[in-house]
């Protein structure tokens, strides 16, 4: 009997914990959406410097992406709440920046071909 009570209490604690975590994540995402929207309303040129690393399956994420007219780098349908999608997009962003900074322009490559 005691073990059944312990299991039931453990399940209740886990369920309550999950509900609390999900509620906190939804509130945090909603606050971020509001803050970003206010910043863009005050200084619209800031929007041009934003990247959307990942489109969460949370409704607020989709609303923010639509309102800011941002296309996600990744859309993995994650709903973990700790920024996993954004972290996964970081190497892609770094690689794109390196390619842009270190790749020779096409005109330089054409000049190399004609000088041989």
N, C-alpha and C positions, 0 to 999 in steps of 0.2 A: 504494500500500500504506500509506503514512504517513497519507494522508487517511482511510482506512478505520479505522485504529487510533485516530485523533483522534476520529472520530465515535463509535466504540464507547466510548471512554473518556468522552466527553462525555455520552453517554446513561447510562452507569453512574453518573456523578457526579450527574446530574439525578435519577435514580431513587433513589439513596441519599439525596440531599438531601430529596426528597419524603417518603420513609419516615421520616427523622429528624424533619422538621417535623410530620408527622402524629402521630408518637409523642409528641412534646413537647406538641402540642395536646391529645391524649387525656389525658396526665398532668396538664396544667394544669387542664383541665375537671374531671377527677376530684378533684383537690385542692380546687378551688373548691366542688364538690358536698359534699365531706366537711366543709370549713370552715363552709359555710352550714348544713349539718345540725347540726353541733356548736353553733353559735351559737343556732339555733332551739331545740335541746334545752335549752340553758342558760337562754335568755330567750325563751320562746314568743311574747311580744307583739311581738318584732321582725318576725315573719313578716307581721304586718298592715301593715308599712311597705314590703314588698317588691313590686316589679313585675317581671314577666318580659317583657323587651322583645322577645325572639325565641326561638322554640323551635328549636334547632339539630337537625340530623338525626343528630347524635352521640348514641349511646345514653345517656351520662351526663346529657345535657341533659333527656331525656325522664324519666329516673329522678328527677332533682331536681325537675322540675315536678310529677310525681305525688306525691312524698313531701311537698312543700311545699304541695300543692293550689293551684298557681298556673296561671292560664290565660295563654297568651302574647298579647301585643298583635299580634305578627306571627308567621306560621309560613310562611316562604319556602323551607324545605327547603335552607337554605344550609349549607355545610360548609367555610367558608373559614378559620375559626380566628382571625380578628383582630377579631371583634366587629362585623362589618358589620351584622348583623341588629339588634343592640342600638342601634347608631348610627342606623339607619334609623327606629327607633321613637321616638327622642328628639323629633323635631318633633311627632309625634302626642301624646306625653305633655305637651309644652309647650302645645300648642293646647288640650288638655283642661283643663289647669290654668288657662289664661287664661279659658276659657269659664266655668269654675266661679267664678273670682274676679271676673269683670267682668260677668257676665250678671245682669240684674235678676231678682228673684224674680217669680214669676207674680202674686203678690198686688199688687205695685207696678204691673204692667201692667194688671191689672183695675181698680185705683183710677184710673189715667189715663183709661181708657175711660169710667168713670162720671162723671168730673168735666167732661167735654166737653159 
